[in-house]
């Protein structure tokens, strides 16, 4: 009573495994995680990496990254990030950040949802492609700014779906939200499956992610 034991969300009775599951094969030294940080105000792209070494020996690897843009079905590199040599101790992780000026990147917005792919490569053979939009969101006083432009967060929300939805069904929902004049959507009671965020990125819908800390009046007094 009066303690948060675990995130449960509002539809806790419908779930087994909490969220999406992905099975990925990778070398012993691999990219465990990355966080892409585009900055409109600084005109640069920074990528924060966590590299993992699941072998029994220390490893020194080279980390390389480039940004791809796809037009008319053809992908081409539009930005290269400086490579880095990273030492990853056996059985541990190491952090690295790649940074490159990019003053003329095409910005993602609800009016122009342009997307890029970041290709990350390790000398061990590990390769990742991560989709992202070049955007930056901040506040100044009582105003919200997207890429330096004031934006009114006209939004709506509803309960998460009680069953799986196809990509086409999700797209139809988000298109309806945009036709109503909304630029944002709040995922009520908990994080939703990733397909909802992926399609929103493609259509140009800002997402307000709600955490899975849910109030039950029988528990909290």
Phi and psi in degrees as a GROMACS rama.xvg file:
@    title "Ramachandran Plot"
@    xaxis  label "Phi"
@    yaxis  label "Psi"
@TYPE xy
61.6553  28.9838  UNK-2
-138.987  140.337  UNK-3
-87.4058  111.152  UNK-4
-87.6927  -35.6734  UNK-5
-166.641  154.151  UNK-6
-67.3376  129.728  UNK-7
-123.646  -26.7201  UNK-8
74.3018  170.85  UNK-9
-82.4394  -22.1363  UNK-10
-112.666  46.5002  UNK-11
-59.9082  -26.1492  UNK-12
-74.7395  -10.2468  UNK-13
-98.4399  -2.40084  UNK-14
-114.942  147.254  UNK-15
-106.473  -92.7978  UNK-16
-65.6671  136.213  UNK-17
-67.8858  -45.4251  UNK-18
-138.52  -167.904  UNK-19
-59.9333  148.348  UNK-20
-119.29  131.673  UNK-21
-127.29  132.542  UNK-22
-105.322  121.191  UNK-23
-133.1  134.031  UNK-24
-98.2786  136.832  UNK-25
-152.139  161.965  UNK-26
-66.4598  170.481  UNK-27
-62.4331  -36.6564  UNK-28
-102.917  117.538  UNK-29
-151.159  169.932  UNK-30
-79.2948  111.851  UNK-31
-81.8784  -37.3347  UNK-32
-159.08  155.994  UNK-33
-149.876  153.511  UNK-34
-134.952  118.324  UNK-35
-90.5417  125.847  UNK-36
-122.345  85.0795  UNK-37
-77.0811  143.645  UNK-38
-130.029  113.943  UNK-39
-70.3466  -39.6201  UNK-40
-67.789  -34.3248  UNK-41
-94.6817  -11.3758  UNK-42
62.4188  46.5325  UNK-43
-148.059  163.372  UNK-44
-119.376  127.045  UNK-45
-122.935  140.644  UNK-46
-128.471  121.713  UNK-47
-97.9232  123.338  UNK-48
-112.01  147.827  UNK-49
-120.178  117.219  UNK-50
-103.685  138.474  UNK-51
-116.36  144.306  UNK-52
-122.387  105.85  UNK-53
-97.6888  14.6714  UNK-54
-96.3626  179.26  UNK-55
-94.9524  6.99099  UNK-56
-128.424  147.464  UNK-57
-62.1322  149.548  UNK-58
-136.61  142.006  UNK-59
-115.525  120.037  UNK-60
-125.302  160.734  UNK-61
-104.497  131.179  UNK-62
-107.258  125.29  UNK-63
-126.272  151.54  UNK-64
-152.226  148.018  UNK-65
-148.238  153.552  UNK-66
-101.43  130.414  UNK-67
-106.969  145.646  UNK-68
-125.956  134.7  UNK-69
-107.86  123.625  UNK-70
-133.806  131.253  UNK-71
54.3635  35.3054  UNK-72
82.0832  -1.32779  UNK-73
-111.259  130.628  UNK-74
-95.6293  137.793  UNK-75
-140.914  150.12  UNK-76
-75.9312  131.889  UNK-77
-117.604  -11.1273  UNK-78
-157.12  133  UNK-79
-110.831  137.509  UNK-80
-99.7563  146.179  UNK-81
-63.9037  133.592  UNK-82
-70.4512  163.619  UNK-83
-141.276  142.355  UNK-84
-91.3126  129.267  UNK-85
-128.803  130.173  UNK-86
-96.6426  123.834  UNK-87
-117.434  111.604  UNK-88
-62.8948  153.48  UNK-89
-58.7417  131.029  UNK-90
71.5197  12.2255  UNK-91
-131.041  -174.872  UNK-92
-120.731  162.077  UNK-93
-141.371  147.231  UNK-94
-103.863  147.484  UNK-95
-150.655  147.483  UNK-96
-127.703  126.748  UNK-97
-104.319  138.025  UNK-98
-141.35  137.731  UNK-99
-149.769  132.683  UNK-100
-59.8649  141.755  UNK-101
-152.047  72.3363  UNK-102
-73.3459  -19.075  UNK-103
-111.126  25.5243  UNK-104
-63.7744  147.491  UNK-105
-82.2764  122.069  UNK-106
-80.3829  141.185  UNK-107
-81.3514  138.615  UNK-108
-153.154  172.667  UNK-109
-66.7833  -20.1927  UNK-110
-90.4962  -24.0024  UNK-111
-143.542  83.359  UNK-112
-79.332  66.0757  UNK-113
-80.1319  134.752  UNK-114
-124.591  145.745  UNK-115
-116.243  171.875  UNK-116
-123.731  135.329  UNK-117
-98.0347  123.264  UNK-118
-101.585  116.373  UNK-119
-110.755  133.226  UNK-120
-134.542  136.472  UNK-121
-108.594  151.657  UNK-122
-65.4421  -11.7953  UNK-123
-76.9241  -10.2325  UNK-124
106.209  -7.20606  UNK-125
-71.7165  131.085  UNK-126
-135.98  136.347  UNK-127
-130.843  144.532  UNK-128
-120.445  121.232  UNK-129
-123.924  123.496  UNK-130
-82.0762  143.044  UNK-131
-157.556  162.008  UNK-132
-112.674  141.674  UNK-133
-83.7512  105.99  UNK-134
-155.904  158.092  UNK-135
-146.315  132.149  UNK-136
-120.751  131.707  UNK-137
-152.369  173.268  UNK-138
-118.498  148.762  UNK-139
-136.501  109.177  UNK-140
63.6978  -124.492  UNK-141
-97.4826  6.63184  UNK-142
-104.444  145.273  UNK-143
-95.94  142.481  UNK-144
-128.141  131.87  UNK-145
-116.049  113.518  UNK-146
57.6702  33.5476  UNK-147
86.6414  -0.542441  UNK-148
-109.124  128.519  UNK-149
-59.4993  138.27  UNK-150
-135.97  132.393  UNK-151
-87.0452  122.461  UNK-152
-82.2283  68.2025  UNK-153
-70.8635  117.679  UNK-154
-141.779  166.331  UNK-155
-140.579  178.326  UNK-156
-161.951  156.793  UNK-157
-157.637  173.708  UNK-158
-65.4816  150.134  UNK-159
-64.809  156.363  UNK-160
-63.1559  146.943  UNK-161
-83.6599  -5.94014  UNK-162
-149.094  171.575  UNK-163
-65.1275  146.985  UNK-164
-121.736  143.656  UNK-165
-74.1765  163.225  UNK-166
-59.6901  -37.7014  UNK-167
-66.5328  -37.798  UNK-168
-67.6664  -39.8659  UNK-169
-63.8092  -43.3874  UNK-170
-59.8014  -42.4285  UNK-171
-62.8194  -37.8575  UNK-172
-64.2172  -48.298  UNK-173
-69.0489  -33.8175  UNK-174
-64.0635  -37.3971  UNK-175
-65.534  -39.1155  UNK-176
-62.0271  -42.586  UNK-177
-68.7966  -35.2208  UNK-178
-64.8851  -24.2776  UNK-179
-78.1008  -4.15161  UNK-180
94.5667  4.8143  UNK-181
-80.2095  147.005  UNK-182
-111.201  -5.9656  UNK-183
-146.211  161.654  UNK-184
-143.201  138.887  UNK-185
-105.362  123.201  UNK-186
-79.1492  101.535  UNK-187
-66.8956  136.707  UNK-188
72.62  -18.6158  UNK-189
-174.823  162.617  UNK-190
-62.0398  141.839  UNK-191
-99.7753  165.294  UNK-192
-54.7015  148.496  UNK-193
-61.4651  -24.9421  UNK-194
-59.7324  -31.5385  UNK-195
-65.4192  -40.552  UNK-196
-74.6294  -36.859  UNK-197
-61.8182  -46.6654  UNK-198
-69.5552  -36.8771  UNK-199
-60.5655  -39.0569  UNK-200
-60.9379  -40.31  UNK-201
-70.2002  -34.2681  UNK-202
-92.1031  -17.2262  UNK-203
89.4003  56.9496  UNK-204
-127.736  118.762  UNK-205
-69.3915  137.433  UNK-206
-114.553  129.393  UNK-207
-102.583  106.552  UNK-208
-85.0496  121.46  UNK-209
-94.014  137.097  UNK-210
-73.907  170.252  UNK-211
-97.9292  31.4758  UNK-212
-97.3611  108.575  UNK-213
-112.933  138.213  UNK-214
-91.2396  124.535  UNK-215
-114.38  119.658  UNK-216
-66.0389  -17.0801  UNK-217
-80.8471  -14.5729  UNK-218
-103.161  -42.2571  UNK-219
-101.398  123.911  UNK-220
